[in-house]
Amino acid sequence: TLLNPPCEVVILDNVSKGEVWDVNVTAKFYATSPDLCVGGYNAKLGGCEPPNVDGINAAGGSQDIWIHDLYIESGDDAVVMKQSKPGQACTRNVLVENVYMINNYGAAVGSISEGCVENVLYRNLSMTNVGCGCWIKATNGTDPNSYVRNVTFEDIEIVGTRQATSCGAVSVSQLYYEVDVQYVGPYTVAVDDI
């Protein structure tokens, strides 16, 4: 169990044939006054959001990864696939299953502006009070060959989304911009077979 971690918890960067299982990440909402918040106040939940903490990241060309049997309560994406770097193989062939996600931003790919992610299966996930359920986050970049393809979300239970009007249960954003990221290039990331 990792209680209130200050940053990303598990990062698989250029890992081949990896497995992550039986992990409990708990980053709790804290304080009840907006004046005491560091991350941001969530009126619906009546507390301050935990720091921007991803639960599990598979990135940098990682491949043949199995992520399963987890409990993740975090301040950002619970399980996320990140881009490879130019010249690396794609982040690919990832199975994520049997994960309980609460008070975070669910199952994601990205944000991605270069490189590629492909052949990802998210299945048998349970989400409670997530910001978004399942989403692909892409933004313009400098690589004309960047893409996300063959990503499947299967057997997903979602109970409550905090941002249903902006991203809902399943969302694909071609113009996803993080708060501190500006326009980075002229090329749109190709998104196919979702």
N, C-alpha and C positions, 0 to 999 in steps of 0.2 A: 504494500500500500504506500502510495506517495501522497502525503497530505500537504495541501497548499504549496505546490511547487512554484518557484518564481519564474520559470521559463519553460520552453518546450520540454516534454518529458522524455520521449523516446524518438530519436532521429536515426532513421536508416538511410545513410548516404552512400550510394554506390555499393550496396550490399547485394550479394548473390546467394540465393537459397537460404533466406533467413526466416525465422519464426518468432513471433511475439505472442505470448499467451499468459493468461492468469495474472493480469495487471489491474490494479485498482488505483485510478487517479482521482483524487478528490480535492478540487479547488473550490472551496465554499464561498458563497456570497457572504459579505461581511458588512457590518455597520448598518444602521437604518436611517441615517441622516445624509442627504446629498452633500452636505458640507464636509463630511469625513471621507468622501470617495476619492480614490486614486484613479481607478479604471473608468468608471462611469456609473451613474445611478440608474437602476432599473425600477421604475415606479410600479410596474406590474408585479414584480417579485418583492418589492419593498426593501431593497438593499443594494449595496454596491457590488458591481460585477467584479469577479476575480480578475487578476492580471491576464493579459493576452497570452494564454497558455494553450498551445495545441497538445492534444494527448499523444497521438502517434503520427509521425511523419515518415512516409516512404518517399525518398527523393534521390536526385543525383544519379539517375540511371540504375537504381535498385531494380532487381528482377527476381522472379520466382520467390515471392514472399507470401507467407501465410500469417495473417493477423487474426486472432480468435480468442473468444471467451474473456472479454474485458468488461470492466465497469469504468466509465469515464464521465466525470463531472468536472468540466474545465471552462475556462473563460473564452475559448475560441473554438476552432474545429476539433471535434473529438478524434476522428481519424481522417487524414488528408494525404492525398497523393500530390507530390510537388514535381515540378519540371526537372528534366535532365538539363545539363549544361551543354552548350554548343560543342559538338565533337564527341559527346558521350552517347552511349546507347540510351534508348528511351527508358523511363521508369515504366516497367511493364510486368505483366503476368502476376497480378496481386489479387489474392483472395482475402476478403475481410468478412468474417462471419461471427455470429453469436456475440454481439456487442450491445451493451446497454449504455445509452447516452442520455445524460440529463443536464439541463441548464447550460448548454453550449451551442455550437453552430453545426452540429450533426456531422454527416459524411460528405466529404468534399474532394474535389480535384482543383488544385490551384491555390493561389492565383498563379496563372501561367502566362508568360509573355514571350517565351522562347523555349526551344527544346520540345520534348514530347512526353505524353503519357498515353499508354494504350493497354488494352486487355486487363481491365479491372472489374472485379465482381464484388459488389457489396451485397450481402444477403443475410437474412434472418437478424435484422437489427431492430431494436426497440428504442424509441426516442421519446423523451418526455420534456416538454417545455423548452424546445430548441429554437434558436433564432431562425434558422432555416433547416429544412430537413436534409435533402440531398441536393447538392449543387455543384455546378461547373463554373469556375471563376476564371475568365480569360481577359486579357487586356492587350492592346496593341504593343508590338515589340519590334525588334530589329532583325528578326530571323524570318524570312519569307516562307520557310518550310516547317514552321512550328505547327503542332496539332495535338488534339485530344481525340481519341477514337476508341470505339468498342468498350464503353463503360456501361455496366449494367447495375441497376438497383432492383433487388428482388426480395420479396417477403419483408417489407419494411412496415413497422407499426409506428405511427406518429400520433402522440397525444399532446396537442397544443403546440403552436408555433408562435413565437413572439413577434415575428415580422411577416405575418401572413400576407399583408398587402404588398410587400416589396419583393419577397422571394418565395413564399409559400412552401409546399411540401417538396416539390421538385423544381429546380430553376437552372437555367443556363444563361449566363451573362457574358456577352462578348465585350462589354465595356466596363468591366469591374475595376474600380480604382480604390485602392486602400487610401486612407486619409493622408499618409505621408508620401504617396507615390504620384508622380506627375506623368504626363504623356511620355512614353519612352520610345516610340517608333511608329513607322507608317504601316506595318504589316499586321493584319488580323490573324489570330490563331484559328486554324481550321478546326471545327468541332463536328464530328461525324459519328453516327451509329451509337447514339446514347439511348 
